[in-house]
Amino acid sequence: MATRLVQITMKARDDSALGRFWAQALGWGVDSEGPGVTNLEPVGFVCPDPVAVCVDIVAGPEPKTVKNRVHLDLATTSTARQTELVARLKDLGATLADVGQGDVPWTVMSDPEGSEFCLLTPR
């Protein structure tokens, strides 16, 4: 039996604020907030879901200092939709990022705490 990925955990200086950013970016809900941890789930999620992956954002005092070794990739449905999402994510507090990607069809951004993620075009 294969093991299934069910949770991604991120560190953040302010788990609540970063949780709100990612919930809005993904169109998800904040399932729970406790001292130092914010759990995000897709709307309508019921555990155990056969395919969904949830996100926990855990408070940590240390700032981000180097390029992420793991990052999230978000899918888009068209180049026009990618452009719309870049603008919306900038409004939420994301910034464009240069991690040495060169001329590529995806857009690299950083969340409000500096963690990189990509907006992919359809493949």
Contacts in CASP RR format, 6 or more apart in sequence:
PFRMAT RR
TARGET T0000
AUTHOR 0000-0000-0000
METHOD contacts of the structure
MODEL  1
MATRLVQITMKARDDSALGRFWAQALGWGVDSEGPGVTNLEPVGFVCPDP
VAVCVDIVAGPEPKTVKNRVHLDLATTSTARQTELVARLKDLGATLADVG
QGDVPWTVMSDPEGSEFCLLTPR
5 53 0 8 1.000
6 48 0 8 1.000
6 52 0 8 1.000
6 53 0 8 1.000
6 54 0 8 1.000
7 53 0 8 1.000
7 54 0 8 1.000
7 55 0 8 1.000
7 56 0 8 1.000
8 53 0 8 1.000
8 54 0 8 1.000
8 55 0 8 1.000
8 56 0 8 1.000
8 72 0 8 1.000
9 55 0 8 1.000
9 56 0 8 1.000
9 57 0 8 1.000
9 58 0 8 1.000
10 18 0 8 1.000
10 22 0 8 1.000
10 55 0 8 1.000
10 56 0 8 1.000
10 57 0 8 1.000
10 58 0 8 1.000
10 115 0 8 1.000
11 57 0 8 1.000
11 58 0 8 1.000
11 59 0 8 1.000
11 60 0 8 1.000
11 62 0 8 1.000
12 18 0 8 1.000
12 19 0 8 1.000
12 57 0 8 1.000
12 58 0 8 1.000
12 59 0 8 1.000
12 60 0 8 1.000
12 113 0 8 1.000
13 59 0 8 1.000
13 60 0 8 1.000
13 61 0 8 1.000
13 62 0 8 1.000
13 63 0 8 1.000
13 113 0 8 1.000
14 59 0 8 1.000
14 113 0 8 1.000
15 33 0 8 1.000
15 36 0 8 1.000
15 37 0 8 1.000
15 38 0 8 1.000
15 57 0 8 1.000
15 58 0 8 1.000
15 59 0 8 1.000
15 60 0 8 1.000
16 33 0 8 1.000
16 38 0 8 1.000
17 112 0 8 1.000
18 38 0 8 1.000
18 57 0 8 1.000
18 111 0 8 1.000
18 112 0 8 1.000
18 113 0 8 1.000
19 30 0 8 1.000
19 38 0 8 1.000
19 40 0 8 1.000
19 55 0 8 1.000
19 57 0 8 1.000
20 30 0 8 1.000
21 92 0 8 1.000
21 93 0 8 1.000
21 94 0 8 1.000
21 111 0 8 1.000
21 112 0 8 1.000
22 28 0 8 1.000
22 40 0 8 1.000
22 55 0 8 1.000
22 57 0 8 1.000
22 111 0 8 1.000
23 29 0 8 1.000
23 30 0 8 1.000
23 40 0 8 1.000
24 92 0 8 1.000
25 74 0 8 1.000
25 88 0 8 1.000
25 89 0 8 1.000
25 92 0 8 1.000
25 94 0 8 1.000
25 111 0 8 1.000
26 40 0 8 1.000
26 42 0 8 1.000
26 74 0 8 1.000
27 43 0 8 1.000
28 40 0 8 1.000
28 41 0 8 1.000
28 42 0 8 1.000
28 43 0 8 1.000
28 55 0 8 1.000
29 40 0 8 1.000
29 41 0 8 1.000
29 42 0 8 1.000
29 43 0 8 1.000
30 38 0 8 1.000
30 39 0 8 1.000
30 40 0 8 1.000
31 39 0 8 1.000
31 40 0 8 1.000
31 41 0 8 1.000
31 45 0 8 1.000
31 54 0 8 1.000
32 38 0 8 1.000
32 39 0 8 1.000
33 39 0 8 1.000
36 58 0 8 1.000
36 59 0 8 1.000
36 60 0 8 1.000
37 56 0 8 1.000
37 57 0 8 1.000
37 58 0 8 1.000
37 59 0 8 1.000
38 56 0 8 1.000
38 57 0 8 1.000
39 54 0 8 1.000
39 55 0 8 1.000
39 56 0 8 1.000
39 57 0 8 1.000
40 54 0 8 1.000
40 55 0 8 1.000
40 56 0 8 1.000
40 57 0 8 1.000
41 52 0 8 1.000
41 54 0 8 1.000
42 49 0 8 1.000
42 52 0 8 1.000
42 54 0 8 1.000
45 52 0 8 1.000
45 54 0 8 1.000
64 113 0 8 1.000
64 114 0 8 1.000
64 115 0 8 1.000
67 99 0 8 1.000
67 116 0 8 1.000
68 115 0 8 1.000
68 116 0 8 1.000
71 115 0 8 1.000
71 116 0 8 1.000
71 117 0 8 1.000
71 118 0 8 1.000
72 117 0 8 1.000
72 118 0 8 1.000
73 106 0 8 1.000
73 117 0 8 1.000
73 118 0 8 1.000
73 120 0 8 1.000
74 85 0 8 1.000
74 117 0 8 1.000
74 118 0 8 1.000
74 119 0 8 1.000
74 120 0 8 1.000
75 120 0 8 1.000
75 122 0 8 1.000
76 82 0 8 1.000
76 85 0 8 1.000
76 119 0 8 1.000
76 120 0 8 1.000
76 121 0 8 1.000
76 122 0 8 1.000
77 122 0 8 1.000
78 121 0 8 1.000
78 122 0 8 1.000
79 121 0 8 1.000
82 106 0 8 1.000
82 107 0 8 1.000
82 119 0 8 1.000
82 120 0 8 1.000
82 121 0 8 1.000
85 119 0 8 1.000
86 96 0 8 1.000
86 107 0 8 1.000
86 109 0 8 1.000
86 119 0 8 1.000
89 109 0 8 1.000
89 119 0 8 1.000
90 96 0 8 1.000
92 112 0 8 1.000
93 111 0 8 1.000
93 112 0 8 1.000
94 109 0 8 1.000
94 110 0 8 1.000
94 111 0 8 1.000
94 112 0 8 1.000
95 109 0 8 1.000
95 110 0 8 1.000
95 114 0 8 1.000
96 107 0 8 1.000
96 108 0 8 1.000
96 109 0 8 1.000
96 110 0 8 1.000
97 108 0 8 1.000
97 109 0 8 1.000
97 110 0 8 1.000
97 114 0 8 1.000
97 116 0 8 1.000
98 108 0 8 1.000
99 108 0 8 1.000
99 116 0 8 1.000
101 108 0 8 1.000
105 120 0 8 1.000
105 121 0 8 1.000
106 118 0 8 1.000
106 119 0 8 1.000
106 120 0 8 1.000
106 121 0 8 1.000
107 118 0 8 1.000
107 119 0 8 1.000
108 116 0 8 1.000
108 117 0 8 1.000
108 118 0 8 1.000
109 116 0 8 1.000
109 117 0 8 1.000
109 118 0 8 1.000
109 119 0 8 1.000
110 116 0 8 1.000
110 117 0 8 1.000
111 117 0 8 1.000
END
